Amino acid sequence: MTPLHRRLRAVVRALAVTAGLAAASALAAPADISIIGDWQIVEAQPGPWTDPADRPALMAEGKRMLKLMISFAASQVHSKNKAFNCTRSVIYEPNSLDPGSIFSGNLPEPNPTAAAMRLGFGRSGIPGVDVKCINAAYTFHFRDPNTALFNLDNVIYTLKRR
């Protein structure tokens, strides 16, 4: 292989890597993420910041919320669980957070990025949505457009779009 061919091959590889990174970051752009629609809690686990002695009780609490449906509409949020009902004044604010900031900054030190990655998130720019209502506020962090996680009372819940 000539030196010119080696340089061209290196340039093509570099362009492919750059295009792949651009596509990955485009997939996670907050503008592409929407919470509007019907979601179901499919998983619950104690936050990694919790005391191991508290985890069995947190798991039991989380199991009670499994299969709960939450419907997000432009002006309302509905669920059988009253904590998620909001019939007026819903505000949706998109965000993008670093791993150390998700779950109110509770991921364990010294490496919150590693903890976020164990939960299925990327290294940076985690898209999310703050949902604010008169009686509550929640922040949903998106693993992908159809999977969102949120923290409630030290339990991390996973929502799937339905």
N, C-alpha and C positions, 0 to 999 in steps of 0.2 A: 504494500500500500504506500502510495506517495505521501510526502508531507502535506500536500494540499488536501488529499482525501482525508487524512487524519484530522486536519483542522476543520474541514467541512463536517465530518462526523461529530466532532466535539461541539461544534456550533449547533448542529441539529439536536444533539442530546440536551444541550443547555436550553434551547428553545422549547423542547418537549417538557422538561422539568418546569420551566417558567409557566408554560401554558397550563400544566397540571395544577400548579400552585394557584394560579389565577382562577381556574375553574373551581377549585376547592373553596377559595375565599368567597367567590361569587355565590356558591351554594349556601353559605352561612350568613349572607348579608341580611341585616335586620329588616331591610325593606321587603325581602322575599318571605319573611316569616309572618304568619298570622295565627292568632289564637282563635279567631272567629270560627265557630262550628261546634260540633259535638265531640266530647272527649270522655274517655273512661280511665279511671285509676286502675292500672294493671300490675303495679308493683309498689311495695313499701319496704323501706329498710331504715334502721336507725342511722342518723348522720354519723360520719366517721369521727366527728369531734366529741361524741357522747362518751360517758363513762361506761365501760364494759358491764358494770353491775346493773346499769339501767336499761341495757339493750333488750332483755326479754320482755319487759313491760312495754317498751317502745314498739317492739315487733307485734305484740298483741294489739296495741292501739292501731298500728298500721294495717293489720289484717282486717279490722272492722271497716276500713274505708275501701277495701278492694272492691272492684266492680262498680263503684260509685260513678254515675254519669254527671258531667258538668257541661252545660250548654252555654257558650259565649255568643251573644248577639251584639249588634252594634250599640244598643242602648241598655241591654239587660244581661244578667247572668242568672241561670236557673240550675238548681240541683235539689235533690231530696234532702241534702245536708244544708241546714239553714246558714251555716257559716259561709257558704258560697252563693247564697241568693242575694241578688241586688236588682231591684226592679226599676231603679232610676239613678241617674247621675254616674254612670260607669265611665271611667276614663281609661283608655288604653294608651300606654306610652312605650314605644319600642326602645330597646337599649342594646348595648353591646358591652360586655364586661370581660375583664381579665379573670383567669381562674381564681386568683386570690380574693376576688370580690363576690363571686357567686355564693349563694346561701348566706348572705349577709356577712361575708368574710369569715365564715366559720370553718372552712376546710383547714385541716391540720397543717401546722408548720412542722418542719422547716420547708416543706415542698408542697404547697397547695396545688401547683400545676400537676404533679404526679397524682394527687388525690382526685383532681378533676378528670384526669385521663382514665383513671380506674372506673369512674362513673360514666365513661363514654364520650367525654367532651374533648375538644381540641386544645391546643396549647395557648391559644389567644383568641380574642374577639368572639366570645361566646354570645350568640344572639339571644335576646330575651324580650319579654313584654312585662311591664308593670301594669297590673290591673288594680285600679283604685275605685273604691265604692265608699258610700257614707259609713258603713259599718266595718270595713276591712280593706286591707291592701295586701296583694300577693305579687311576688315576682316569679315568673315562669322562665326557666332557662332551657333553650332548645338544643337537643342533641342533633336533631334533624327536623325538617318541616313538619313531621308527623309524630314527634316524640318530644315531650316537654317534662322537665322535672321541677319540683318546688318543695320548699321546706315548710312544714307546719309542726310546731311543737317538737322539734328535734327529730322528726321523721321525714325522710326524703321520699316523696311520692312520684311515681312515673305515670304520666298521662299518655295515652295513645289516641290519635284522631280516629273517629269512627265514621 
